[in-house]
């Protein structure tokens, strides 16, 4: 294989590079970067990807049009697990392999989930903001012990959240259509049907891809079935939420607070949900830890080198 161009687009890498890329260069690959510290749009991808045989990608959308322009592309290697933003049908039709860094970011996202949960139930950002402006306004919080943590998605991230939540004394009820037999379920954890998780959770945390039908998972019907005063944490995908339904539930008090780390558009701009006083919003930092980035890039590079070696 004479062409060894590899496109690299994750913002966590374009921002400052990563030592793992040296292994690609040592294998004779030429690294092609998108614009620094910015999610590439379709126009930029159409300019960069046609000459590449490999692509180390982040969470940017990868459309059928982009894939069809990539005449030499053999493999797309994600520095994470989610591939719902890639047109998988087009990739399969074109013979482009999709590779994932399974579990590489699980600890980082799980720790952020617990951190956001604590910040929500104790109003930590609110308290900090008011105290720094010479205020002394307090919101009464709740304790997590004996409160039910509901998990939608019990893969590597959800499993770690379950272990941490039970460690805080929370019963955990989880749902996942694909059960992991290797998961050592902690005391206090059990699986349940999806609607039961929605109905029982005091804190609901999302760790799943959007439904295949394109409809939001957390819609008005499911919100109505939830407990009053529930807390919602979404570190997975913005498409999981019906934003207007969530806003209405925040205003009515049905939902006590929301924490979000993933958005339909990134950055989300002047998003009403982000701006709501009962919402904690973070700029997609779940996997943005030193350890998670390193694990994810290392696995993504390993996957690319293996795929390219098979194509030689």
Phi, psi and omega in degrees: 000114184277319178283123180232032180285132179238122176275134179236121186235348180299136182298328180295341180259317181295337179296316187215009183074185177198139182302332182298335179295338179298332179289328174293316180295322178295335178273008177089014181272148173257123183273129176243122181258148168279183179303140186297135171055039183211137176289124182289143175267178185299322181298317180292320179295320179296333178281325189265324193280336187303330183267004188261145176261341179221157183214119173263108191245160177253232184255010180292148177297138178238104188273167175302320180300316179296315181296321180292336177281344185270072188295335183254001187288127180259324187207143170247124183245114180280141173270041180185197184252329184289130179234016184290346178269001176260136176287093187291325179295318178294319179298317179296317181297326183270358179074027179264122181285140176248120186243141184236148176266078186303123172074001186296326182257010188300315183295316181298314181292320179297316179296320177297320179303313179293321178298317178293323178298313178296320179296323179293307189287343177248007177051045185295311179299320178301313182296317179297314183299316183288324180293324180288345176254028176067022177267167176218059181255132183238146173244130179291131181261189173232159174264145185279337180303130181073001172274144186275124171268120175259130181243124171256104187106112182238045171279208185299320179289308181303322179298318180290324175298318180301315180297316181293318182294318177295330176295336176272002180089016180267130165295143182236128175241125187234156176227135174203131180290344181238103184280135178267107183294341181277351182289119176277092187298125180287159174302134181098357180254142171209153174274153179206161174300157185304310183297329179291323177296315178300320185286332188260343189287135165272327172234125180249124182239133186257128180218053187215162173284164176296153176303148184294339180278359178083356179275149179294145178286317181265093182245185184299319182299314183287325176297318179299330182277351183277164176294151174292138178079021179290153173251141185237129179237125180234101174252014187258282183216140178297330183293350181287341187253138163276099190303316183293321178296321178293318178300314180298322180290327175294317181294326181277344184092356177303316172255126184280331181187154181227140171238134185228136176231005181216143191222157175299315178241133181233119359290157187280351181068212184274063183281124182302326179292318178298324185279349184295141185294339180263014182246133169258123182238131177236150189275064177052060184255005185307313181263006185268064171239160180304317184287315182295317179299315181297312179300315184294317181292319179300314180293319180298320177293316176305313181297319179294314181299320178294317181295318180291326178296322179292335181273349180287000000 
